[in-house]
Amino acid sequence: MKHSLLNWRQTKYYKSAQEVSVSHTLVTLPGNTILGKNVCLFPWLASHFGPVPLGEDDLKKAASERLSTLHLDVTQIDSINKAAAFIKVKVGEKGLWSVVNNAGISVPSAPCDWLNIEDYKSMLDVNLNGVIAVTLSVLPLIKKARGRVVNMASVFGRISAFGGPYCISKYGVEAFNDSLRRNMAPFGVKVLCIEPGFFRTSVTDIDILGGNLQKLWNLLPQETKEEYGSDYMDKVYVMLKDDFAKMPDGDLMKVVSCMEHSIAAVHPRTRYSPGWDAKFFWLPMSYMPTCIADYFLSKNLIKPAKSVY
């Protein structure tokens, strides 16, 4: 039995370590984040989401001369079509080996009753509709290469831990990923999903999150402010600085390694869960009965002044 288990582990490691020869990869980046800079050390095409090409020079300096960059707004179909046409010329008859959908934003995030439908639309346009639009625009090229689609989801595509559109957008990415994986399997295309826990990026930046919450608080009607209490935002800032700031993992190479493996491995995994919090808290919590998950996720939340429990 021990010998069989050892053989199984050796075989699994060997299959996991095998790599293919990668030609062209498209990575969509969320601006000048550290994660974006790290992941572009190995691909050959990189697109930047945002109005200004932040960090583009740094990317070119850090990467090989085979790196090409283009500016892409994932919320604009004309921009996506222009990028797809550029890529088609660049890759030629070989097709595009892979696309890594990594562009994303985390604000606005707040209790649901602080938001309006436009707040939801603005994030869904980037985090979900942008993923779908970019993927579909280059899918014929990926089918030609029998390549890969890698979608950056989140543990919050498995469990909704807070209000606002972020978790909704990541649930949508998970659903798109699953349906696309099954649809593309007959064509030899592999569709992979990465579900990171908390990592130190712009998505978890407490200054950005705190500023977003303060802006939304200032727009609330007085009635809603009274429901939450005049000191609610003070408690939020204490929680962000004392508790939340300690949670993100600073080792982004855990995520980058998953991206690299999903692109280059002969036998990539269907799902990757970088981060100890993802493996040992968030994903197990997603399998718990609803009442248990609600208890653990609610017990440390800041309660509104007019809470009934």
N, C-alpha and C positions, 0 to 999 in steps of 0.2 A: 504494500500500500504506500509506504514511504517512498519507494523507488518510483512508483507510478506518478505520485504527486510531484516529485522532483523533475521527472521527464516532462510533465505537463507545464510546469513553470518555465523550464528551459525552452520548450517549444514556443510558449507564449512570448517570452522575452525575445527570442530569435525573430519571430514574425513581426513583433512590434518594432524591432530595430532595423528591419530591411527598408531601404529607401529607393524611390524612383528618381529618374533624372527629370528635374523640373525645368520646363521651358519658360512660360510667361505666367505671372500671377498678378491679379489686380487686387489691391488692398484699398478700401475706402477708409480714410482717417478722420477722426473727430477733431481736427485742428492740430495744435502743436502740443499734444499730450505726450508724456514720456512713453506711454505704451505705443503710440504711433511711431515714434522715433526708433524704438527698439524693434518693432516688427518689420520695419522697412530695411533692416539689415540683410534680410534674405530674399525679398521679392524683387521683381524687375519692373513692375508698373505700380505706381502709387497715385491715388487721387485724393484730393483734399476737400473736405466738406467745410464750407464757410465762405464768406465774401472776400477774405484776404488770405493769400497763401502763406500763413504763419509757419515758420520752421522749415520751409522748403529748402533753403540753402543748407541748413543743418543736415537734412536728410541726404542731400546729394554728397555732402562731405563725408558722412558716415558710411554710406553704402558704396557698392561697386559701381563702375562706370556703366554697367548694364541697366541701372535704375533710370526709369523715365517717370516724370511727374506730369500730372494734368490737374486742372482745377475743375471740380465737379460739385454742383449743387444738387444733392439727391432729392430735393423737393421740386426741382424744375425739370420737366420732361425734355425740353430743348437741350438743356445742359447734359442730361443723361444720353440723349441720342447723339450729340456731338462727341461725347467721350467714347461711346460704343463704336462710332465710325473711325475714330482715331485708333482704337484698339484693334479693330478689324484689319486695318492697313498694317499695323505694327506686327501682328502675329502671323499674318499670311495664311497659307493653306493648313498649317499645323493646328491652328485653333488656339484657344486660350486654355491653359491648364487649370487655372483656378481663380476664383474670386473670393476674397475675404471681406465680408460685410461687417466693418468695424466702426463705421460712423454712428454716433449716437449722442444724445443729450439727456440730462437728468432733471432739468427744470423746465416748466414749473412743477414742483412737487409740494403737496400740502394736503390737509384734510379735504375731502371731496366737496364739502359745502363752502369752501373758500374759492372754488374754481368755477369757471363757466365753460361752455362747450368749445370756445375758441382756444382755451388753454389746452384742452385735450387734443384738438386738431393740430396745433403747432408741433407737439411732440410726436404724435402718431405719424405726421408727414415725414419726419426724419427717421424715427426708430423703427417704424413698421412699413409704411408705404414706400419709403426710400429703399429699404432692403429689397422689397419685392420688385420695384421698378428697375433697380440696378441689375438684379439677378436676371430678370426676364430679358433685359436689353443685351446681355452677353451670353445667354443660355445657348443659342445656336453655336457659338464659338466653342463653348465648353463641351457640348455634345460631340462636336467634330473631333476634339482632343480626347474624348472620354475622360474628362478631368474631374474637378472637385468644386463644390460650393461649400464654403465654410461660413456659418452664420454665428455672429456674436450675440448670444442671448444673455441670460443671467439666471442666478438662482431665483430671482424674483419673476422669472417666467414659469417657475414651478410652485411658488407660494407667494401670495400677495400680502406683504408685510406692512404696507403703508398706503396712504391715499394718493390720488392723482393718477396721471396717465402712464407713468413709467412702467409699473407692473403690467398694466393692460397691454402696452406695446410689446413687452417681452413675452407675454403669453401668446400674442399674435405671431411673433417670430418663431416660437416653438411650434405652433400649429402649421405655419407656412413651411418650416423646415421638415416636419414629418410628412406632410402631403407631397412636397417636392421630392423627398428621398424615395418614396414609393413610386412616384411617377417616373423618375429618372433612372431607376435601377435597371430597367430593360435596355437602356442605352449605354450602360457601362459607366454612368456618372455617379459618383459618390457624393452624398450630401451629409455634412457633419455639423454638429452643434456644440458650441463652447458655452458653458454655464458658470462663469466665475462667481466667487463670493465677493467679499469686500476687498478692493485693492485701492491703493493710493493714486487716484487719477482725478481729473476734473469732475468726474461724476460723483465723487465722494468728498470734494473740497468743501470744508465747513463754511468758508467765507462765501462761496457761491450759493450754497444751500441756505445759509442764514440770511444773506441778502435777498434771496428769492422769497423766503418766508416773510421777511419784514415788508417787502414791497406788496405782497398779497394782503398782509394784515392791514396795511394802510388803506387799502381799497375796500375793506369790508364795511358793510353797514354797521351802525352803532349797535343794533340789536344783536348781531352775530358776535361782536366783540364782547358784549356783556355776557353772552352765553359761555364764552371761553374764559372770561375774566381778564381784568386789566393787567394782571401780572403774568399772563400766559406766555408772552414772548420772552420775558425775562427767564422763565423756567426753560424755555426752548433753547436759549443761548447757553445756559448752564449745562443742559443735557448734551448739546453739540460739543462743547469744549471739554467737559469732564468725562463723557462716556463715548460718544460717537467718534471723536477724534482718535481714540485708542484702537478702534476696531479695524481700520483698513490695513492690509498687508502691503509693505513697501517693496516686496520682491516681485516685480512685474514680469520677471523672466519665467515665472511659473505659468503665466498666461501665454507669453510669447512661445514657450516651448510647446504648448498645446497647439498653437497656430502652426508652428513649423512641422510638428508631427502630422497634423491633419492634412497638410499640403504634400509632404514629402514621403510619408510612410507608405509602403506597399499595402499594408493592412491597417488603415487608420481606424480609430474607434468611432462609433456612432455618436457618442457624447463624451465630452471632457468636462471635468468639474475641478478646475484649479482653485486651490485655497483650502486650508483645513476647515474653515468655518462652513464652506460649501459641503464638504464631505461628511462632517460629523455633526452639523447642526441643521443647516437650512434644508438639505435634501432629505435627511431623515424626518425632519419636521413636516415636510410636504406629504409624507405618507401617513402621518398621524391622523386619528379621527378629528373632525373639525373642532369639537369641543376642547380637545387638548391643545391643538394649535392655537385656537383663539385665546386660551388661558395664558400660554407662554408668551404670545406676541402682544398681549394686552396688559400684562401685569406691570410692566415698566413704562408704559405710555403715560404722558402727562395728561391728567384728566381735566376736562373743562370744568369751570367753576360751577356750572349747573348740571353736572353729571348726576344721574339718578341712582348710581350704584358706586 
